[in-house]
Amino acid sequence: MLGFVATDMYLPAFKAIEATFGTTPSHVASSLTFFLAGLAIGQLLYGPLVQRFGKRNSLLFGLVIFGSASYMVAVSDSMWLFNLGRFFQAIGACSAAVIWQAIVIDKYEATEAQKMFGNIMPLVALSPALAPILGAYVLEHSEWRSIFMLLTGLTVLLMLATMMWVKPEQVESNAEAPQKVGVSYLDMLKSPQYLGNVLIFGACSAAFFSYLTLWPITMEQHGYQATEIGLSFIPQTIMFIVGGYMSKVLIRRVGAEQTLTILLLLFGMCVAGIAFSTLVMQADTIWPLLGIFSVLAAANGACYPIVVNCALQVFKQASAKAAGLQNFLQISLAFGASSIVAIWAIHAEVTIAIAIVVSSVGVLAGYKMRRLNSWSQLSKKLSKELAAPDNSRVGIHSDEN
């Protein structure tokens, strides 16, 4: 949960941070963008580190970076130092994000791994609900700096727990040896099955982070306070958890592929609803957007375990690198979306809707891509579909029909 806690816990403090540094809402919103940039870059570091130093040591290294950066943010005296600390905070959080996924892939076969992802991801999703509430509580009794001091203390506890309770043999499985086989990041990018699943993961995340970046500003524009902003993250988090467990039921009944198709159709319906209520109807209340996005969160929570497992199973022999590249691409898309929407933070609701509509195009492209066995299959399909009209070809296809 570490990365999500660091992302969400300070969201209710946007206004307080703005007042402390005498800056604008856009500049404060950009601090989330800096965090996402670090979260993207850091993903690529831990695959090679795990291969060289093992999962346990790599995790401890990441926690040291995270704790130090959290303290740096807490004592920062400018927005520049604040953002720099957020960047390195994300670099440290990446260690947990990569390593837990690699452990699941290494220790379980595909079907069991799907169940484990379905169990763990909804629990991880508790943080977007709990972290803002905790952040709002801290803000009510102290200042925003205390949020990051609390994260520093949490990191120390996690390091002690790792050193005391996690033995190297528990996480350094026999699957580490095959990871030394030369599977490069370029090899992974050449796989449409891997890339398609990752694109769905990333585009859905881009929609989520577009909402996350501007939602506090949207609620402020409607006159809501920090505590209410924190509470507003509860519905979609609950729905994300419900969606995660709902997918397990659907998978048992109709299989993973059919389940994913149903979930992405639900995602598309939510995108249409958000576009209508915001861009067409232009509702003067937050409730339509909040309600529809909660359903969209359920669709995300249900499809994440499926696409993550399908992507990492393609390169099971290099699970840490595959998880790192997957998370890099996912966060890069989220970072790009967050960067762009922060520019138009003043038009919060409309910007959120447009960003989610654009993200849905990426989801559709990923769904088409993951069905290909190779890029040559796509080339043949396009050459067949885009060929110039020819009477003999028409006759042949008429006979086939």
C-alpha positions in Angstrom: 0.0 0.0 0.0 3.0 2.3 0.4 2.8 4.1 -2.9 -0.9 4.7 -2.7 -0.7 5.9 0.9 2.0 8.4 -0.1 -0.2 9.5 -3.1 -3.5 10.0 -1.2 -2.7 10.9 2.4 -1.9 14.5 1.7 -4.7 15.2 -0.8 -6.9 17.0 1.9 -4.0 19.3 2.6 -3.8 20.9 -0.8 -5.3 24.2 0.4 -3.0 24.3 3.4 0.1 23.6 1.3 -1.0 26.3 -1.1 -1.3 28.8 1.8 2.1 27.8 3.3 4.1 28.4 0.1 1.9 31.2 -1.3 1.4 29.3 -4.5 -1.5 28.4 -6.9 -3.8 25.3 -7.0 -2.1 24.2 -10.3 1.4 24.2 -8.6 0.1 22.2 -5.7 -1.6 19.7 -8.1 1.7 19.4 -9.9 3.2 17.8 -6.8 1.2 14.7 -7.6 2.7 14.9 -11.1 6.2 14.9 -9.6 5.4 11.9 -7.5 4.1 10.0 -10.6 7.2 10.9 -12.5 9.4 9.3 -9.8 7.0 6.4 -9.6 7.4 5.8 -13.3 11.2 6.1 -13.4 11.8 4.0 -10.3 9.9 1.0 -11.7 12.7 0.3 -14.1 15.4 0.3 -11.3 14.2 -2.5 -9.2 14.1 -5.3 -11.8 17.9 -5.3 -12.3 18.4 -4.6 -8.5 16.3 -7.7 -7.6 18.4 -9.8 -10.0 21.6 -8.6 -8.5 20.8 -8.2 -4.7 17.6 -10.1 -4.2 14.1 -9.0 -3.2 14.7 -8.4 0.5 17.7 -6.2 0.1 16.2 -4.3 -2.7 13.1 -3.6 -0.6 15.1 -2.3 2.3 17.0 0.0 -0.1 13.8 1.4 -1.4 12.4 1.9 2.1 15.5 3.9 3.1 15.0 6.2 0.1 11.2 6.6 0.9 11.8 7.4 4.6 14.5 10.0 3.9 12.4 11.7 1.2 9.4 11.8 3.4 11.4 13.6 6.0 12.7 16.0 3.4 9.1 16.9 2.3 8.2 17.4 6.0 10.9 20.0 6.5 10.8 21.6 3.1 10.6 25.4 3.0 9.7 25.9 -0.7 7.5 24.3 -3.3 10.7 23.3 -5.2 12.1 21.2 -2.3 8.6 19.8 -1.6 8.4 18.5 -5.2 11.9 17.2 -5.2 11.2 15.2 -2.0 8.0 13.9 -3.5 10.0 12.7 -6.5 12.4 10.6 -4.4 9.6 9.5 -2.2 8.1 7.8 -5.2 11.5 6.3 -6.2 11.5 4.5 -2.8 7.9 3.4 -3.0 8.6 1.6 -6.3 10.5 -1.1 -4.5 7.3 -2.5 -2.9 5.3 -2.0 -6.0 7.6 -4.2 -8.1 8.6 -6.8 -5.6 5.2 -7.9 -4.4 4.1 -8.7 -7.9 7.3 -10.6 -8.7 6.8 -12.7 -5.6 3.2 -13.7 -6.6 4.4 -14.7 -10.2 7.4 -16.6 -8.8 5.5 -18.6 -6.2 2.3 -19.5 -7.9 1.1 -21.1 -11.2 -1.1 -18.9 -13.5 -4.5 -19.9 -12.1 -3.3 -19.5 -8.5 -1.5 -16.3 -9.3 -4.8 -14.9 -10.7 -6.5 -15.7 -7.4 -3.7 -14.1 -5.4 -3.9 -10.9 -7.5 -7.6 -10.9 -7.0 -7.2 -11.2 -3.2 -4.4 -8.7 -2.8 -5.3 -5.9 -5.2 -8.6 -5.1 -3.6 -6.9 -4.9 -0.1 -4.3 -2.6 -1.5 -7.1 -0.4 -2.7 -8.2 0.3 0.9 -5.5 3.0 1.0 -7.2 5.5 -1.3 -10.1 5.5 1.2 -8.2 5.3 4.5 -5.2 7.6 3.6 -7.2 10.7 2.9 -9.3 10.2 6.0 -6.2 9.8 8.1 -4.6 12.8 6.4 -7.7 14.9 7.1 -7.6 13.8 10.7 -4.0 14.8 11.1 -4.7 18.1 9.4 -7.5 18.8 11.8 -5.2 18.4 14.8 -1.9 19.5 13.4 -0.3 21.0 10.3 0.3 19.3 6.9 3.9 18.6 7.7 2.8 16.1 10.3 1.4 13.9 7.5 4.9 13.4 6.1 6.5 12.9 9.5 3.9 10.1 10.1 5.0 8.5 6.8 8.6 8.7 7.9 7.8 6.9 11.1 5.8 4.3 9.2 8.8 3.6 7.0 11.0 2.9 10.1 8.4 0.4 11.3 8.3 -1.3 7.9 12.1 -1.6 7.8 12.2 -3.1 11.3 9.4 -5.6 10.4 11.2 -6.6 7.2 14.5 -7.2 9.0 12.9 -9.1 11.9 10.3 -11.2 10.2 11.2 -11.7 6.5 13.9 -14.2 5.9 15.8 -14.2 2.6 14.7 -17.8 1.8 11.1 -16.9 2.1 11.2 -14.5 -0.9 14.3 -15.5 -2.9 12.6 -18.4 -4.7 14.0 -20.8 -7.2 12.5 -18.6 -9.9 15.2 -16.1 -9.4 17.7 -18.2 -11.3 15.9 -18.2 -14.7 15.6 -14.4 -14.4 19.3 -14.1 -15.4 18.3 -15.3 -18.9 18.7 -12.3 -21.3 15.2 -11.0 -21.6 15.4 -7.3 -22.3 12.8 -4.6 -22.0 12.8 -4.4 -25.8 11.9 -8.1 -26.0 8.9 -7.4 -23.7 7.8 -4.4 -25.8 7.8 -6.6 -28.9 5.1 -8.8 -27.4 1.6 -7.5 -28.3 0.0 -9.8 -25.7 2.1 -8.2 -22.9 1.8 -4.7 -24.2 -1.9 -4.9 -24.8 -2.6 -5.9 -21.2 -0.3 -3.3 -19.9 -2.0 -0.6 -22.1 -5.4 -1.5 -20.6 -3.8 -1.2 -17.1 -2.2 2.1 -17.9 -5.1 3.7 -19.7 -7.5 2.8 -16.9 -5.0 4.2 -14.4 -4.7 7.4 -16.5 -8.5 7.9 -16.1 -8.2 7.3 -12.4 -5.3 9.7 -11.8 -6.9 12.4 -14.0 -9.8 12.3 -11.5 -7.4 12.0 -8.5 -5.4 15.1 -9.5 -8.3 17.4 -9.9 -11.0 16.1 -7.6 -9.8 18.0 -4.5 -9.9 21.2 -6.6 -13.3 20.3 -7.9 -14.7 19.9 -4.4 -13.1 23.2 -3.3 -14.8 25.0 -6.1 -18.1 23.6 -4.9 -17.3 24.9 -1.4 -16.3 21.6 0.4 -13.7 21.5 3.2 -10.7 19.2 3.8 -12.6 16.6 5.9 -15.3 16.3 3.3 -12.7 16.0 0.5 -11.2 13.1 2.5 -14.5 11.4 3.0 -15.3 11.7 -0.7 -12.7 9.1 -1.6 -14.6 6.4 0.3 -17.3 5.4 -2.2 -14.9 4.7 -5.1 -12.5 2.9 -2.9 -15.3 0.6 -1.6 -16.4 0.0 -5.1 -12.9 -0.8 -6.2 -12.7 -3.5 -3.6 -16.2 -4.8 -4.5 -15.1 -4.9 -8.1 -12.0 -6.9 -7.3 -13.9 -9.6 -5.5 -16.7 -9.4 -8.1 -14.2 -10.4 -10.8 -13.3 -13.6 -8.9 -17.0 -14.6 -9.0 -17.3 -13.8 -12.8 -14.0 -15.6 -13.6 -15.3 -18.8 -11.9 -18.5 -18.6 -14.0 -17.4 -17.4 -17.4 -13.6 -17.4 -17.5 -11.1 -14.6 -17.4 -11.4 -13.5 -21.0 -15.2 -13.2 -21.0 -15.0 -11.4 -17.6 -12.6 -8.8 -19.0 -14.8 -8.1 -22.0 -17.8 -7.5 -19.7 -15.8 -5.3 -17.4 -14.5 -3.1 -20.2 -18.0 -2.7 -21.6 -19.0 -1.5 -18.1 -16.0 0.9 -18.2 -17.1 2.3 -21.6 -20.7 2.9 -20.3 -19.2 4.8 -17.3 -17.1 6.9 -19.7 -20.2 7.8 -21.7 -22.1 8.7 -18.5 -19.3 10.9 -17.3 -19.0 12.7 -20.6 -22.8 13.2 -20.7 -23.2 14.5 -17.2 -20.2 16.9 -17.4 -19.8 17.9 -21.0 -23.4 17.8 -22.2 -25.7 18.2 -19.2 -23.1 20.3 -17.2 -24.5 19.4 -13.8 -24.0 22.0 -11.1 -23.4 19.4 -8.4 -20.6 16.9 -7.8 -22.9 13.9 -7.2 -23.3 12.6 -10.9 -19.5 12.6 -11.4 -18.9 11.0 -8.0 -21.6 8.3 -8.5 -20.5 7.3 -12.0 -16.8 7.3 -11.1 -17.5 5.0 -8.3 -19.0 2.4 -10.7 -16.0 3.0 -13.0 -13.7 2.3 -10.0 -15.5 -1.0 -9.6 -14.7 -1.9 -13.3 -11.1 -0.9 -12.8 -10.8 -2.9 -9.6 -12.2 -6.0 -11.3 -10.0 -5.8 -14.5 -6.7 -4.9 -12.9 -5.9 -8.4 -11.5 -6.8 -10.0 -14.8 -4.6 -7.8 -17.0 -1.7 -7.7 -14.6 -1.6 -11.5 -14.3 -2.0 -12.0 -18.1 0.9 -9.5 -18.7 3.3 -11.0 -16.2 2.6 -14.6 -17.2 4.0 -13.8 -20.7 7.5 -13.3 -19.1 7.3 -15.5 -16.0 11.0 -16.2 -16.3 11.8 -12.5 -15.8 9.0 -11.5 -13.4 10.7 -8.6 -11.6 11.7 -6.9 -14.9 8.3 -7.6 -16.4 6.6 -6.1 -13.3 8.9 -3.1 -13.4 8.3 -2.4 -17.1 4.6 -2.9 -16.7 4.4 -0.5 -13.8 6.6 2.0 -15.6 4.3 2.1 -18.6 1.2 2.3 -16.4 2.6 5.1 -14.3 3.9 6.9 -17.3 0.4 7.1 -18.8 -0.9 8.2 -15.4 1.9 10.8 -15.1 1.1 12.1 -18.6 -2.6 12.4 -17.9 -1.9 14.0 -14.5 0.6 16.5 -16.1 -1.9 17.6 -18.8 -5.0 17.9 -16.6 -3.0 19.9 -14.0 -2.5 22.6 -16.6 -6.3 23.2 -16.9 -7.0 22.7 -13.1 -9.3 25.7 -13.1 -11.7 23.9 -15.4 -11.6 20.8 -13.1 -14.8 18.9 -13.9 -14.6 19.4 -17.7 -10.9 18.5 -17.7 -11.6 15.3 -15.8 -14.3 14.3 -18.3 -12.1 15.0 -21.4 -9.2 13.1 -19.9 -11.3 10.0 -19.1 -12.7 10.0 -22.6 -9.2 10.1 -24.1 -8.1 7.3 -21.8 -10.9 5.1 -23.0 -9.4 5.1 -26.5 -6.2 3.6 -25.0 -8.3 1.0 -23.3 -9.9 0.0 -26.6 -6.5 -0.2 -28.3 -5.1 -2.4 -25.6 -8.0 -4.7 -25.8 -7.5 -5.2 -29.5 -3.8 -5.6 -29.2 -3.8 -8.3 -26.5 -5.6 -10.6 -28.8 -2.6 -10.7 -31.3 0.0 -13.4 -31.1 2.5 -11.3 -33.0 2.8 -7.9 -34.7 3.0 -9.7 -38.0 -0.6 -10.8 -37.4 -1.6 -7.2 -37.1 0.3 -6.3 -40.3 -1.5 -9.1 -42.3 -4.9 -8.1 -40.9 -4.4 -4.5 -41.8 -3.1 -5.3 -45.3 -6.1 -7.5 -45.9 -8.6 -5.0 -44.6 -7.0 -1.9 -46.2 -6.3 -3.5 -49.7 -7.4 -1.5 -52.7 -10.7 -2.7 -54.3 -10.3 -5.5 -56.7 -13.2 -7.3 -58.5 -11.5 -10.7 -58.4 -10.9 -10.3 -54.6 -14.6 -9.4 -54.2 -15.6 -12.6 -56.1 -13.3 -14.8 -53.9 -14.8 -13.4 -50.7 -18.3 -13.8 -52.0 -17.6 -17.5 -52.7 -16.1 -17.8 -49.2 -19.2 -16.2 -47.6 
